[in-house]
Amino acid sequence: MNVKDKMVYVMIALNGAILTTAIFFILYFLVNETIAEEKQQIVNQSQKIITTALADVDSTLVAMMPHISLSKAQDIEKEKIQESIRNSLSLDKRNIIVTSLHFVDNEEGNKKVETIYQYQDAKSKTQPQNILDYIDFNRALIDSKGRYGGLIDGKNYIFIRVVPSKDSNGEIRGISGYLVAYISTRDSQIFAKLRDIPKVEQLVLGDTVSQEMIYGFNNSLKKSPYGAIAIKSMIPLSSGNLSLNIYYSKSLQTMLLNIAPWLLFFIGIGATFAATLFVKKSKENAEALIRINNEMEKRNIDLGREINERERLNHVLRKAERENKAIINAISEVIFEISLSGEILFLNDSWEKLTGHKVAQSIGLNMFDLIHPKDEAEQRKAVSQLIKGLRPGYRVNTSLREANGKYHSVEMAVSMIRMDENRNMRVVGSFSDTEEHEKAEWALGEAERKYKTIWENSASGIYQVTLEGALLSANPAMAYIFGYDNADVMLREVRNVHNELYATPSERLKIIKNIDPNAIQDIFEFEAVRRDASKIWIQEIIRPVLDEHGTLLYYEGSIEDITKRKDAEMQLQEAKKESDMANRAKSEFLANMSHELRTPLNSIIGFSEIIRNQVFGPIEPQSYWEYARDIHESGKHLLSIINQILDISKIDAGERELKESRIDMKKLIQGTIDMQIQK
């Protein structure tokens, strides 16, 4: 389609659309004006009824309430006024219910409200403060006119009349007070004529200030099958605006007027579209004949190209088949295709590696005959259900018979059903070698059993805990050390390991935060708190566990109760302290005794040496000299023993002194022998 043809179609469509739109807006405007005039008539009629009703109330109350002049407020005749209200034919005729009548005393500028009359069925009493506030707000208007009427609080119509004050000469000297009458707008039927407005289905008259409904009705008899039209309007009054919401019945004529613009609009658009389409179709039919001739020539050329392309695709397909076959044969899993009865139709080269059977010799065999007899019936049933669509593809562990007659553990996966070029159904699946996997699983299970045995039977407490103190796991020995019935109870009750199980949480936190994960772990000793609040000493080995990124996951470690060892160490320290005190006492005793022994011993040695040396002359007989000699040598020997005892005390005290000297062994032995000879 050229630009010229497009412009023709656009102009036809544009002109039709402009004409249709113009007719639509003209009709739409005329219809809306007609409906608007009808709405305004209903609003005007409603407003007239409302204002007339309120004027009737005013005139009735003016006629009912006689002109009163007072010299003082106490002169008002309540009984006459009450009788006037009860016997008023005007009120009964207009269905006006006076709920209350009040006198507002204006003497001496101190206003007070006195209730003259109260309707016996009134649902609520009027508050004096509300009357005073209303008079103060409208005082200028009330005093200038002598009377005032208006709606108040959306439920009542208030009528106020000025009561003049006279002096002793009968002359008016001011305002003595106000007579205030309350008329119930809901109980009274002052707006009942609104029901007579034609076609009005529903009407709600409300107070815009208090948002209260003053009057309303819903006339189901006037409902129209064609729907209703809503009107929202405001009724201005001297005391404020009233909201007026009306739903009036839509007539068949009104409904047709509403539909007419749209009906003409869619008819015009449809006609424009049909005209444009007709012109376009005629043009296209003429051009189609030209295109058919050109297309036939092009098809002949394309046919030659397609023949060449098919030859190329056949070559590519054969190449792809060879590549796919190479890929399938390179897969370590066995790929198979079987018929619906189980006859083997295709196997890749991995079949021979797994079972030892030649692929060519296995084609045509029944696959189920090669499966272990205990699984054969089950697999026949499962494949049959897959063919019938009763179950999806599945995986199952079974065994295949090898060429040597042994059975090899495999995982059989039956994945899909396909249709070959002859439209025969084939079941496609695979076998995976699971023998090594089963061995690995057995080894893993064995390791887990050993670990569980160590975990449950270890005498040391084993645990895993986060840096924040959350206990992740604990073995039975851990629970026993800390006084819990079992590990589950401990995991459930302990919220923070650092704060609940350690006497010094801050010290433990400081230690575990500074642990180097790459260093040889030290052994730490902590004072711990058992479940019963008793304290024990534990020996702990802590190791941080990190993930592959070096982020701390948790801490794991082992705990041993060393309370008895700690008690033994403390007892040993006490015993050592007592032993040191005893050694010091012994040393002091020996030091004192050496002094006490040496003093007389030195005297004995000295006198015996004088006698032995015969200082005062020869000693007769000779045996006395020998006695003196023995006494002298024995004294020196005793002195040597005392010195040796003192040396032993020094050694015990850690005061060792090595003296190197020559010893005359002959003399030492001879002296010992002489000491032993009986005299």
Protein Blocks (a to p, Z undefined) as FASTA:
>chain_A
ZZklmmmmmmmmmmmmmmmmmmmmmmmmmmmmmmmmmmmmmmmmmmmmmmmmmmmmmmmm
mmmmccdddfbfklpcfklmmmmmmmmmklmmnopacfbdcdddfehhiacdddfbdcfk
lfbdcdfklmmmmmmmmmmmmmmnopacddeehlaccdddddddddfkopafbdfbdcdd
dddfklpckllmmmmpghiabdcdddfklopafbdcddfklpcfkbpaddddddddfkbc
cdddddddddfklmmmmmmmmmmmmmmmmmmmmmmmmmmmmmmmmmmmmmmmmmmmmmmm
mmmmmmmmmmmmmmmmmmmmmmmmmmmmmpmbdcddddfkopafbdcfklmmmnopafkl
mgopafklmpcfklmmmmmmmmmmmmnopaccdddddddddfkopacddddddfbdcddf
kopacdddddddfklmmmmmmmmmmmmmmmmmmmmmpmbdcddddfkopafbdcfklmmm
nopablmlmmmmmmblklmmpcblmlmmmmmmmpcfkbccdddddddddfkopacddddd
ddddddfkopafbdcdddddfklmmmmmmmmmmmmmmmmmmmmmmmmmmmmmmmmmmmmm
mmmmmmmmmmmnomnopcddfklmmmmmmmmmmmmmmmmmmmmmmmmmmmmnopacdddd
dddfklmmmmmmmmmpcZZ
